[in-house]
Amino acid sequence: MIKTLEIKPKVGFGEINFGESLDNVMTLLGKPQDIDSLEEDEELNMLILHYWDLGFSIIFEGVTKQVIAGFETDHPDAEMYGKKVIGMSEEEVINMMKEHGYTEYEKDMEDGDTRISYDDLLLDFYLKDGKVVYVNWGVYVNEDGEVEEI
């Protein structure tokens, strides 16, 4: 079990870090409620463990060795920089990120929903009706399962 629900761009989520193996996660968290496997081609093998009862999913990538490459959460207690992010407004997200030195972002709208992306952090905030409903963030992982610098 993880003790904190802290979103840590480029690092991980709570006590779980990017680059950790599937075995380590299963030992820590047990079996997920759902597993999705995406094998679109030889260069992309993706496994997604959904821990619905814990409010997050973990994305694994790598061809020869799969490691954590991303997280997604809609847990109401998920925090970033000491602030709960689920339920934040667009302005609150932008101000929080600006306070921590991130001023470059992209904003996309589709069907009334908004995505605010910080590409230098591989971090996306998804808003519905003007409030954050979930966040995803990750790192680049090469085919050998090694985390690469952003």
Rosetta constraint file for C-alpha pairs under 8 A:
AtomPair CA 1 CA 28 HARMONIC 5.69 0.50
AtomPair CA 1 CA 29 HARMONIC 5.12 0.50
AtomPair CA 2 CA 14 HARMONIC 6.44 0.50
AtomPair CA 2 CA 15 HARMONIC 6.20 0.50
AtomPair CA 2 CA 16 HARMONIC 7.63 0.50
AtomPair CA 2 CA 28 HARMONIC 7.65 0.50
AtomPair CA 2 CA 29 HARMONIC 7.57 0.50
AtomPair CA 3 CA 14 HARMONIC 6.85 0.50
AtomPair CA 3 CA 15 HARMONIC 7.29 0.50
AtomPair CA 4 CA 13 HARMONIC 7.97 0.50
AtomPair CA 4 CA 14 HARMONIC 4.78 0.50
AtomPair CA 4 CA 15 HARMONIC 7.06 0.50
AtomPair CA 5 CA 13 HARMONIC 6.37 0.50
AtomPair CA 5 CA 14 HARMONIC 5.00 0.50
AtomPair CA 5 CA 77 HARMONIC 6.75 0.50
AtomPair CA 5 CA 78 HARMONIC 4.79 0.50
AtomPair CA 5 CA 79 HARMONIC 6.13 0.50
AtomPair CA 6 CA 13 HARMONIC 5.52 0.50
AtomPair CA 6 CA 14 HARMONIC 4.75 0.50
AtomPair CA 6 CA 78 HARMONIC 5.86 0.50
AtomPair CA 6 CA 79 HARMONIC 4.83 0.50
AtomPair CA 6 CA 80 HARMONIC 5.71 0.50
AtomPair CA 6 CA 82 HARMONIC 7.98 0.50
AtomPair CA 7 CA 12 HARMONIC 6.66 0.50
AtomPair CA 7 CA 13 HARMONIC 4.93 0.50
AtomPair CA 7 CA 14 HARMONIC 6.67 0.50
AtomPair CA 7 CA 78 HARMONIC 6.83 0.50
AtomPair CA 7 CA 79 HARMONIC 5.92 0.50
AtomPair CA 7 CA 80 HARMONIC 5.07 0.50
AtomPair CA 8 CA 12 HARMONIC 5.10 0.50
AtomPair CA 8 CA 13 HARMONIC 5.64 0.50
AtomPair CA 8 CA 14 HARMONIC 7.42 0.50
AtomPair CA 8 CA 80 HARMONIC 6.88 0.50
AtomPair CA 9 CA 121 HARMONIC 6.08 0.50
AtomPair CA 9 CA 122 HARMONIC 7.76 0.50
AtomPair CA 9 CA 123 HARMONIC 7.10 0.50
AtomPair CA 9 CA 137 HARMONIC 6.58 0.50
AtomPair CA 9 CA 138 HARMONIC 7.17 0.50
AtomPair CA 10 CA 18 HARMONIC 7.52 0.50
AtomPair CA 10 CA 121 HARMONIC 6.52 0.50
AtomPair CA 10 CA 138 HARMONIC 6.68 0.50
AtomPair CA 10 CA 139 HARMONIC 6.20 0.50
AtomPair CA 11 CA 17 HARMONIC 5.61 0.50
AtomPair CA 11 CA 18 HARMONIC 5.90 0.50
AtomPair CA 12 CA 16 HARMONIC 5.69 0.50
AtomPair CA 12 CA 17 HARMONIC 4.19 0.50
AtomPair CA 12 CA 18 HARMONIC 5.14 0.50
AtomPair CA 12 CA 70 HARMONIC 7.88 0.50
AtomPair CA 12 CA 71 HARMONIC 7.67 0.50
AtomPair CA 12 CA 138 HARMONIC 7.81 0.50
AtomPair CA 13 CA 17 HARMONIC 6.42 0.50
AtomPair CA 13 CA 71 HARMONIC 7.31 0.50
AtomPair CA 16 CA 20 HARMONIC 7.40 0.50
AtomPair CA 16 CA 25 HARMONIC 7.82 0.50
AtomPair CA 17 CA 68 HARMONIC 7.48 0.50
AtomPair CA 18 CA 67 HARMONIC 7.31 0.50
AtomPair CA 18 CA 68 HARMONIC 4.96 0.50
AtomPair CA 18 CA 69 HARMONIC 5.78 0.50
AtomPair CA 18 CA 70 HARMONIC 7.15 0.50
AtomPair CA 18 CA 138 HARMONIC 7.71 0.50
AtomPair CA 18 CA 139 HARMONIC 7.27 0.50
AtomPair CA 18 CA 147 HARMONIC 7.31 0.50
AtomPair CA 19 CA 67 HARMONIC 4.86 0.50
AtomPair CA 19 CA 68 HARMONIC 4.86 0.50
AtomPair CA 19 CA 69 HARMONIC 6.54 0.50
AtomPair CA 19 CA 141 HARMONIC 7.89 0.50
AtomPair CA 19 CA 145 HARMONIC 7.17 0.50
AtomPair CA 19 CA 146 HARMONIC 6.60 0.50
AtomPair CA 19 CA 147 HARMONIC 5.87 0.50
AtomPair CA 20 CA 24 HARMONIC 6.56 0.50
AtomPair CA 20 CA 25 HARMONIC 7.28 0.50
AtomPair CA 20 CA 67 HARMONIC 5.30 0.50
AtomPair CA 20 CA 68 HARMONIC 5.47 0.50
AtomPair CA 21 CA 25 HARMONIC 6.55 0.50
AtomPair CA 21 CA 66 HARMONIC 6.62 0.50
AtomPair CA 21 CA 67 HARMONIC 4.72 0.50
AtomPair CA 21 CA 68 HARMONIC 6.58 0.50
AtomPair CA 22 CA 26 HARMONIC 6.16 0.50
AtomPair CA 22 CA 60 HARMONIC 7.67 0.50
AtomPair CA 22 CA 66 HARMONIC 7.04 0.50
AtomPair CA 22 CA 67 HARMONIC 6.35 0.50
AtomPair CA 22 CA 68 HARMONIC 7.54 0.50
AtomPair CA 23 CA 27 HARMONIC 6.10 0.50
AtomPair CA 24 CA 28 HARMONIC 6.20 0.50
AtomPair CA 25 CA 29 HARMONIC 5.83 0.50
AtomPair CA 25 CA 30 HARMONIC 7.39 0.50
AtomPair CA 26 CA 30 HARMONIC 4.59 0.50
AtomPair CA 26 CA 31 HARMONIC 6.03 0.50
AtomPair CA 32 CA 49 HARMONIC 5.79 0.50
AtomPair CA 32 CA 50 HARMONIC 5.55 0.50
AtomPair CA 32 CA 51 HARMONIC 5.00 0.50
AtomPair CA 32 CA 52 HARMONIC 7.88 0.50
AtomPair CA 33 CA 49 HARMONIC 7.71 0.50
AtomPair CA 33 CA 50 HARMONIC 5.87 0.50
AtomPair CA 33 CA 51 HARMONIC 5.58 0.50
AtomPair CA 33 CA 52 HARMONIC 6.47 0.50
AtomPair CA 33 CA 53 HARMONIC 7.93 0.50
AtomPair CA 34 CA 49 HARMONIC 6.12 0.50
AtomPair CA 34 CA 50 HARMONIC 5.07 0.50
AtomPair CA 34 CA 51 HARMONIC 7.14 0.50
AtomPair CA 35 CA 47 HARMONIC 7.04 0.50
AtomPair CA 35 CA 48 HARMONIC 5.58 0.50
AtomPair CA 35 CA 49 HARMONIC 4.76 0.50
AtomPair CA 35 CA 50 HARMONIC 6.07 0.50
AtomPair CA 36 CA 47 HARMONIC 5.75 0.50
AtomPair CA 36 CA 48 HARMONIC 5.03 0.50
AtomPair CA 36 CA 49 HARMONIC 6.72 0.50
AtomPair CA 37 CA 45 HARMONIC 7.66 0.50
AtomPair CA 37 CA 46 HARMONIC 5.90 0.50
AtomPair CA 37 CA 47 HARMONIC 4.56 0.50
AtomPair CA 37 CA 48 HARMONIC 6.41 0.50
AtomPair CA 38 CA 44 HARMONIC 7.83 0.50
AtomPair CA 38 CA 45 HARMONIC 5.96 0.50
AtomPair CA 38 CA 46 HARMONIC 4.99 0.50
AtomPair CA 38 CA 47 HARMONIC 6.23 0.50
AtomPair CA 39 CA 44 HARMONIC 6.09 0.50
AtomPair CA 39 CA 45 HARMONIC 4.70 0.50
AtomPair CA 39 CA 46 HARMONIC 6.30 0.50
AtomPair CA 40 CA 44 HARMONIC 6.17 0.50
AtomPair CA 40 CA 45 HARMONIC 7.01 0.50
AtomPair CA 41 CA 45 HARMONIC 7.28 0.50
AtomPair CA 42 CA 63 HARMONIC 7.35 0.50
AtomPair CA 43 CA 63 HARMONIC 6.68 0.50
AtomPair CA 43 CA 143 HARMONIC 6.91 0.50
AtomPair CA 44 CA 61 HARMONIC 7.13 0.50
AtomPair CA 44 CA 62 HARMONIC 6.89 0.50
AtomPair CA 44 CA 63 HARMONIC 6.76 0.50
AtomPair CA 44 CA 143 HARMONIC 7.87 0.50
AtomPair CA 45 CA 61 HARMONIC 5.72 0.50
AtomPair CA 45 CA 62 HARMONIC 5.92 0.50
AtomPair CA 45 CA 63 HARMONIC 5.77 0.50
AtomPair CA 45 CA 66 HARMONIC 7.90 0.50
AtomPair CA 46 CA 59 HARMONIC 6.87 0.50
AtomPair CA 46 CA 60 HARMONIC 5.55 0.50
AtomPair CA 46 CA 61 HARMONIC 4.73 0.50
AtomPair CA 46 CA 62 HARMONIC 7.15 0.50
AtomPair CA 46 CA 66 HARMONIC 7.88 0.50
AtomPair CA 47 CA 59 HARMONIC 5.86 0.50
AtomPair CA 47 CA 60 HARMONIC 5.01 0.50
AtomPair CA 47 CA 61 HARMONIC 6.60 0.50
AtomPair CA 48 CA 57 HARMONIC 6.67 0.50
AtomPair CA 48 CA 58 HARMONIC 5.62 0.50
AtomPair CA 48 CA 59 HARMONIC 4.50 0.50
AtomPair CA 48 CA 60 HARMONIC 6.15 0.50
AtomPair CA 49 CA 57 HARMONIC 5.53 0.50
AtomPair CA 49 CA 58 HARMONIC 5.21 0.50
AtomPair CA 49 CA 59 HARMONIC 6.55 0.50
AtomPair CA 50 CA 56 HARMONIC 6.45 0.50
AtomPair CA 50 CA 57 HARMONIC 4.35 0.50
AtomPair CA 50 CA 58 HARMONIC 6.59 0.50
AtomPair CA 51 CA 55 HARMONIC 6.25 0.50
AtomPair CA 51 CA 56 HARMONIC 5.53 0.50
AtomPair CA 51 CA 57 HARMONIC 5.65 0.50
AtomPair CA 52 CA 56 HARMONIC 6.13 0.50
AtomPair CA 52 CA 57 HARMONIC 7.36 0.50
AtomPair CA 54 CA 75 HARMONIC 7.37 0.50
AtomPair CA 55 CA 73 HARMONIC 5.80 0.50
AtomPair CA 55 CA 74 HARMONIC 5.73 0.50
AtomPair CA 55 CA 75 HARMONIC 4.60 0.50
AtomPair CA 56 CA 71 HARMONIC 7.10 0.50
AtomPair CA 56 CA 72 HARMONIC 5.50 0.50
AtomPair CA 56 CA 73 HARMONIC 4.20 0.50
AtomPair CA 56 CA 74 HARMONIC 6.45 0.50
AtomPair CA 56 CA 75 HARMONIC 6.75 0.50
AtomPair CA 57 CA 71 HARMONIC 5.74 0.50
AtomPair CA 57 CA 72 HARMONIC 5.21 0.50
AtomPair CA 57 CA 73 HARMONIC 6.46 0.50
AtomPair CA 58 CA 68 HARMONIC 6.81 0.50
AtomPair CA 58 CA 69 HARMONIC 7.88 0.50
AtomPair CA 58 CA 70 HARMONIC 5.97 0.50
AtomPair CA 58 CA 71 HARMONIC 4.68 0.50
AtomPair CA 58 CA 72 HARMONIC 6.62 0.50
AtomPair CA 59 CA 68 HARMONIC 5.75 0.50
AtomPair CA 59 CA 69 HARMONIC 5.65 0.50
AtomPair CA 59 CA 70 HARMONIC 4.78 0.50
AtomPair CA 59 CA 71 HARMONIC 5.89 0.50
AtomPair CA 60 CA 66 HARMONIC 5.60 0.50
AtomPair CA 60 CA 67 HARMONIC 4.97 0.50
AtomPair CA 60 CA 68 HARMONIC 4.37 0.50
AtomPair CA 60 CA 69 HARMONIC 5.26 0.50
AtomPair CA 60 CA 70 HARMONIC 6.86 0.50
AtomPair CA 61 CA 65 HARMONIC 7.84 0.50
AtomPair CA 61 CA 66 HARMONIC 4.91 0.50
AtomPair CA 61 CA 67 HARMONIC 5.65 0.50
AtomPair CA 61 CA 68 HARMONIC 6.51 0.50
AtomPair CA 61 CA 69 HARMONIC 5.83 0.50
AtomPair CA 61 CA 141 HARMONIC 6.47 0.50
AtomPair CA 61 CA 143 HARMONIC 7.74 0.50
AtomPair CA 61 CA 145 HARMONIC 6.87 0.50
AtomPair CA 62 CA 66 HARMONIC 4.36 0.50
AtomPair CA 62 CA 67 HARMONIC 6.49 0.50
AtomPair CA 62 CA 141 HARMONIC 6.39 0.50
AtomPair CA 62 CA 142 HARMONIC 6.05 0.50
AtomPair CA 62 CA 143 HARMONIC 4.44 0.50
AtomPair CA 62 CA 144 HARMONIC 5.86 0.50
AtomPair CA 62 CA 145 HARMONIC 4.62 0.50
AtomPair CA 62 CA 146 HARMONIC 7.90 0.50
AtomPair CA 63 CA 142 HARMONIC 7.97 0.50
AtomPair CA 63 CA 143 HARMONIC 4.59 0.50
AtomPair CA 63 CA 144 HARMONIC 6.15 0.50
AtomPair CA 63 CA 145 HARMONIC 7.01 0.50
AtomPair CA 64 CA 143 HARMONIC 6.10 0.50
AtomPair CA 64 CA 144 HARMONIC 5.17 0.50
AtomPair CA 64 CA 145 HARMONIC 6.78 0.50
AtomPair CA 65 CA 143 HARMONIC 7.24 0.50
AtomPair CA 65 CA 144 HARMONIC 5.55 0.50
AtomPair CA 65 CA 145 HARMONIC 4.83 0.50
AtomPair CA 66 CA 144 HARMONIC 7.83 0.50
AtomPair CA 66 CA 145 HARMONIC 5.42 0.50
AtomPair CA 67 CA 141 HARMONIC 7.82 0.50
AtomPair CA 67 CA 145 HARMONIC 5.62 0.50
AtomPair CA 67 CA 146 HARMONIC 7.69 0.50
AtomPair CA 69 CA 138 HARMONIC 5.40 0.50
AtomPair CA 69 CA 139 HARMONIC 5.33 0.50
AtomPair CA 69 CA 140 HARMONIC 6.49 0.50
AtomPair CA 69 CA 141 HARMONIC 6.15 0.50
AtomPair CA 69 CA 147 HARMONIC 7.62 0.50
AtomPair CA 70 CA 136 HARMONIC 7.16 0.50
AtomPair CA 70 CA 137 HARMONIC 5.59 0.50
AtomPair CA 70 CA 138 HARMONIC 3.89 0.50
AtomPair CA 70 CA 139 HARMONIC 6.39 0.50
AtomPair CA 71 CA 136 HARMONIC 5.53 0.50
AtomPair CA 71 CA 137 HARMONIC 5.62 0.50
AtomPair CA 71 CA 138 HARMONIC 6.30 0.50
AtomPair CA 72 CA 134 HARMONIC 7.02 0.50
AtomPair CA 72 CA 135 HARMONIC 5.59 0.50
AtomPair CA 72 CA 136 HARMONIC 4.14 0.50
AtomPair CA 72 CA 137 HARMONIC 6.65 0.50
AtomPair CA 73 CA 78 HARMONIC 7.40 0.50
AtomPair CA 73 CA 134 HARMONIC 5.52 0.50
AtomPair CA 73 CA 135 HARMONIC 5.52 0.50
AtomPair CA 73 CA 136 HARMONIC 6.51 0.50
AtomPair CA 74 CA 78 HARMONIC 7.47 0.50
AtomPair CA 74 CA 86 HARMONIC 6.60 0.50
AtomPair CA 74 CA 133 HARMONIC 5.97 0.50
AtomPair CA 74 CA 134 HARMONIC 4.32 0.50
AtomPair CA 74 CA 135 HARMONIC 6.62 0.50
AtomPair CA 75 CA 86 HARMONIC 7.12 0.50
AtomPair CA 75 CA 134 HARMONIC 7.78 0.50
AtomPair CA 76 CA 84 HARMONIC 7.28 0.50
AtomPair CA 76 CA 85 HARMONIC 7.70 0.50
AtomPair CA 76 CA 86 HARMONIC 5.42 0.50
AtomPair CA 76 CA 87 HARMONIC 7.76 0.50
AtomPair CA 77 CA 84 HARMONIC 5.94 0.50
AtomPair CA 77 CA 85 HARMONIC 7.86 0.50
AtomPair CA 77 CA 86 HARMONIC 7.41 0.50
AtomPair CA 78 CA 84 HARMONIC 5.65 0.50
AtomPair CA 78 CA 85 HARMONIC 6.33 0.50
AtomPair CA 78 CA 86 HARMONIC 6.89 0.50
AtomPair CA 79 CA 83 HARMONIC 5.05 0.50
AtomPair CA 79 CA 84 HARMONIC 4.27 0.50
AtomPair CA 79 CA 85 HARMONIC 5.69 0.50
AtomPair CA 80 CA 84 HARMONIC 6.50 0.50
AtomPair CA 80 CA 85 HARMONIC 6.57 0.50
AtomPair CA 81 CA 96 HARMONIC 7.97 0.50
AtomPair CA 84 CA 88 HARMONIC 7.60 0.50
AtomPair CA 85 CA 93 HARMONIC 7.63 0.50
AtomPair CA 85 CA 132 HARMONIC 6.80 0.50
AtomPair CA 86 CA 131 HARMONIC 7.40 0.50
AtomPair CA 86 CA 132 HARMONIC 5.03 0.50
AtomPair CA 86 CA 133 HARMONIC 5.57 0.50
AtomPair CA 86 CA 134 HARMONIC 6.42 0.50
AtomPair CA 86 CA 135 HARMONIC 7.98 0.50
AtomPair CA 87 CA 131 HARMONIC 4.88 0.50
AtomPair CA 87 CA 132 HARMONIC 4.83 0.50
AtomPair CA 87 CA 133 HARMONIC 6.37 0.50
AtomPair CA 88 CA 92 HARMONIC 5.85 0.50
AtomPair CA 88 CA 93 HARMONIC 6.41 0.50
AtomPair CA 88 CA 131 HARMONIC 5.32 0.50
AtomPair CA 88 CA 132 HARMONIC 5.31 0.50
AtomPair CA 89 CA 93 HARMONIC 6.35 0.50
AtomPair CA 89 CA 127 HARMONIC 7.90 0.50
AtomPair CA 89 CA 130 HARMONIC 5.77 0.50
AtomPair CA 89 CA 131 HARMONIC 4.73 0.50
AtomPair CA 89 CA 132 HARMONIC 6.42 0.50
AtomPair CA 90 CA 94 HARMONIC 6.27 0.50
AtomPair CA 90 CA 116 HARMONIC 7.97 0.50
AtomPair CA 90 CA 127 HARMONIC 7.56 0.50
AtomPair CA 90 CA 130 HARMONIC 6.50 0.50
AtomPair CA 90 CA 131 HARMONIC 6.78 0.50
AtomPair CA 90 CA 132 HARMONIC 7.52 0.50
AtomPair CA 91 CA 95 HARMONIC 6.04 0.50
AtomPair CA 92 CA 96 HARMONIC 5.98 0.50
AtomPair CA 93 CA 97 HARMONIC 6.17 0.50
AtomPair CA 94 CA 98 HARMONIC 6.02 0.50
AtomPair CA 94 CA 103 HARMONIC 7.71 0.50
AtomPair CA 95 CA 99 HARMONIC 6.11 0.50
AtomPair CA 96 CA 100 HARMONIC 6.72 0.50
AtomPair CA 97 CA 101 HARMONIC 6.50 0.50
AtomPair CA 97 CA 102 HARMONIC 5.16 0.50
AtomPair CA 97 CA 103 HARMONIC 6.86 0.50
AtomPair CA 98 CA 102 HARMONIC 4.86 0.50
AtomPair CA 98 CA 103 HARMONIC 5.15 0.50
AtomPair CA 102 CA 118 HARMONIC 7.74 0.50
AtomPair CA 104 CA 118 HARMONIC 6.62 0.50
AtomPair CA 105 CA 116 HARMONIC 6.63 0.50
AtomPair CA 105 CA 117 HARMONIC 5.42 0.50
AtomPair CA 105 CA 118 HARMONIC 4.77 0.50
AtomPair CA 105 CA 119 HARMONIC 6.97 0.50
AtomPair CA 106 CA 115 HARMONIC 7.96 0.50
AtomPair CA 106 CA 116 HARMONIC 5.72 0.50
AtomPair CA 106 CA 117 HARMONIC 5.12 0.50
AtomPair CA 106 CA 118 HARMONIC 6.70 0.50
AtomPair CA 106 CA 119 HARMONIC 7.95 0.50
AtomPair CA 107 CA 114 HARMONIC 6.92 0.50
AtomPair CA 107 CA 115 HARMONIC 5.67 0.50
AtomPair CA 107 CA 116 HARMONIC 4.66 0.50
AtomPair CA 107 CA 117 HARMONIC 6.42 0.50
AtomPair CA 108 CA 114 HARMONIC 5.68 0.50
AtomPair CA 108 CA 115 HARMONIC 5.16 0.50
AtomPair CA 108 CA 116 HARMONIC 6.64 0.50
AtomPair CA 109 CA 113 HARMONIC 5.55 0.50
AtomPair CA 109 CA 114 HARMONIC 4.48 0.50
AtomPair CA 109 CA 115 HARMONIC 6.36 0.50
AtomPair CA 110 CA 114 HARMONIC 6.50 0.50
AtomPair CA 112 CA 128 HARMONIC 7.30 0.50
AtomPair CA 112 CA 129 HARMONIC 7.51 0.50
AtomPair CA 113 CA 126 HARMONIC 7.39 0.50
AtomPair CA 113 CA 127 HARMONIC 5.80 0.50
AtomPair CA 113 CA 128 HARMONIC 4.91 0.50
AtomPair CA 113 CA 129 HARMONIC 6.89 0.50
AtomPair CA 113 CA 130 HARMONIC 7.83 0.50
AtomPair CA 114 CA 126 HARMONIC 5.86 0.50
AtomPair CA 114 CA 127 HARMONIC 5.01 0.50
AtomPair CA 114 CA 128 HARMONIC 6.57 0.50
AtomPair CA 114 CA 130 HARMONIC 7.67 0.50
AtomPair CA 115 CA 124 HARMONIC 6.50 0.50
AtomPair CA 115 CA 125 HARMONIC 5.62 0.50
AtomPair CA 115 CA 126 HARMONIC 4.61 0.50
AtomPair CA 115 CA 127 HARMONIC 6.21 0.50
AtomPair CA 116 CA 124 HARMONIC 5.63 0.50
AtomPair CA 116 CA 125 HARMONIC 5.15 0.50
AtomPair CA 116 CA 126 HARMONIC 6.59 0.50
AtomPair CA 117 CA 122 HARMONIC 7.41 0.50
AtomPair CA 117 CA 123 HARMONIC 5.77 0.50
AtomPair CA 117 CA 124 HARMONIC 4.42 0.50
AtomPair CA 117 CA 125 HARMONIC 6.47 0.50
AtomPair CA 118 CA 122 HARMONIC 6.00 0.50
AtomPair CA 118 CA 123 HARMONIC 5.18 0.50
AtomPair CA 118 CA 124 HARMONIC 6.36 0.50
AtomPair CA 119 CA 123 HARMONIC 6.40 0.50
AtomPair CA 120 CA 150 HARMONIC 6.89 0.50
AtomPair CA 121 CA 137 HARMONIC 7.43 0.50
AtomPair CA 121 CA 138 HARMONIC 7.64 0.50
AtomPair CA 121 CA 139 HARMONIC 7.92 0.50
AtomPair CA 121 CA 150 HARMONIC 7.44 0.50
AtomPair CA 122 CA 137 HARMONIC 5.43 0.50
AtomPair CA 122 CA 138 HARMONIC 5.53 0.50
AtomPair CA 122 CA 139 HARMONIC 6.53 0.50
AtomPair CA 123 CA 135 HARMONIC 7.46 0.50
AtomPair CA 123 CA 136 HARMONIC 5.91 0.50
AtomPair CA 123 CA 137 HARMONIC 4.24 0.50
AtomPair CA 123 CA 138 HARMONIC 6.76 0.50
AtomPair CA 124 CA 135 HARMONIC 5.72 0.50
AtomPair CA 124 CA 136 HARMONIC 5.35 0.50
AtomPair CA 124 CA 137 HARMONIC 6.23 0.50
AtomPair CA 125 CA 132 HARMONIC 6.35 0.50
AtomPair CA 125 CA 133 HARMONIC 7.88 0.50
AtomPair CA 125 CA 134 HARMONIC 6.31 0.50
AtomPair CA 125 CA 135 HARMONIC 4.66 0.50
AtomPair CA 125 CA 136 HARMONIC 6.75 0.50
AtomPair CA 126 CA 132 HARMONIC 5.49 0.50
AtomPair CA 126 CA 133 HARMONIC 5.91 0.50
AtomPair CA 126 CA 134 HARMONIC 5.45 0.50
AtomPair CA 126 CA 135 HARMONIC 6.07 0.50
AtomPair CA 127 CA 131 HARMONIC 4.87 0.50
AtomPair CA 127 CA 132 HARMONIC 4.13 0.50
AtomPair CA 127 CA 133 HARMONIC 5.45 0.50
AtomPair CA 127 CA 134 HARMONIC 7.28 0.50
AtomPair CA 128 CA 132 HARMONIC 6.50 0.50
AtomPair CA 128 CA 133 HARMONIC 6.35 0.50
AtomPair CA 139 CA 147 HARMONIC 6.76 0.50
AtomPair CA 139 CA 148 HARMONIC 7.18 0.50
AtomPair CA 139 CA 149 HARMONIC 7.79 0.50
AtomPair CA 139 CA 150 HARMONIC 6.95 0.50
AtomPair CA 140 CA 147 HARMONIC 5.89 0.50
AtomPair CA 140 CA 148 HARMONIC 5.39 0.50
AtomPair CA 140 CA 149 HARMONIC 7.18 0.50
AtomPair CA 140 CA 150 HARMONIC 6.87 0.50
AtomPair CA 141 CA 145 HARMONIC 5.72 0.50
AtomPair CA 141 CA 146 HARMONIC 5.38 0.50
AtomPair CA 141 CA 147 HARMONIC 4.51 0.50
AtomPair CA 141 CA 148 HARMONIC 5.69 0.50
AtomPair CA 142 CA 146 HARMONIC 5.49 0.50
AtomPair CA 142 CA 147 HARMONIC 6.62 0.50
AtomPair CA 142 CA 148 HARMONIC 6.82 0.50
